[in-house]
């Protein structure tokens, strides 16, 4: 029965793929906008894309999990029954034990991927929430860029948000962390100018990351535009009660709701209007890269 089901699933899948390919090739219309049209990146673009890829991978893993009994037990058992001259009960029991172990491993394999998908979706949602809050800065003369693709010494990475305007450039890193349960202080995080103090302990990696990002953008702008830009660093933890560091701390750390007002008022103008415009045009070119195939 499982063999027939497996053949049915394989046949239907193959037929669907063939029909879908044929329909695409014989469609009497064409794309109205052209293949060279590119959109600006939205907040969490790479996390959205990664989530879709992981969901596709999870579907493949679930299909493998469904077919595992047929491949791992029914087919070998049928072979033993047809071609073995004796009743190999011990062999069948061993096969069943191996199949059970394989099913447990495959289930854990799928659950780990499902957990990874949830983490990516949470990160994507957090970046969208922060982007919505930053929108108010547009009314004050700022331009916003999200999920800017970069290439560093260790490989590609992304700047979550870059705020440009009124003579300043600010890189904003979003960290969407889950809160611990059954902890009266589980919603609070503080910054002392060097590290973040979470309910579960201390960390500096978030501060170090946003400082690296700001330094990378500073060097990039110097190389491409030919003048120094003092790129400021900011970190936001959406949904948490944040106690920020001292005014002269290397990183501005704030709750996502209060972040826009701090960006607008904390940093003095250091670029001329013409320099600010050049920075915006350069970042616009980097972020205008989303094609139809990428959606």
Secondary structure, DSSP 8 states (H G I E B T S, - for coil): -HHHHHHHHHHHHHHHHHHHHHHHHT-S---SS-TT--EE--TTHHHHHHHHHHHHHHHHHHHHHHHHHIIIIIHHHHHHHHH-SS--HHHHHHHHHHHHHHHHHHHHHHHHHHHHHHHHHHHHHHHHHHHHHHGGGGGGT-EEEEEEEEEETTEEEEEEEEEEETTEEEEEEE------SS-TTTTEEEE-SS-EEETTEEE-HHHHHHHHHHHHHHHHHHHHHSS----EEEEE-TTSEEE---TT-SSEEE-HHHHHHHHHHHS---S-HHHHHHHHHHHHHHHEEE-GGG-
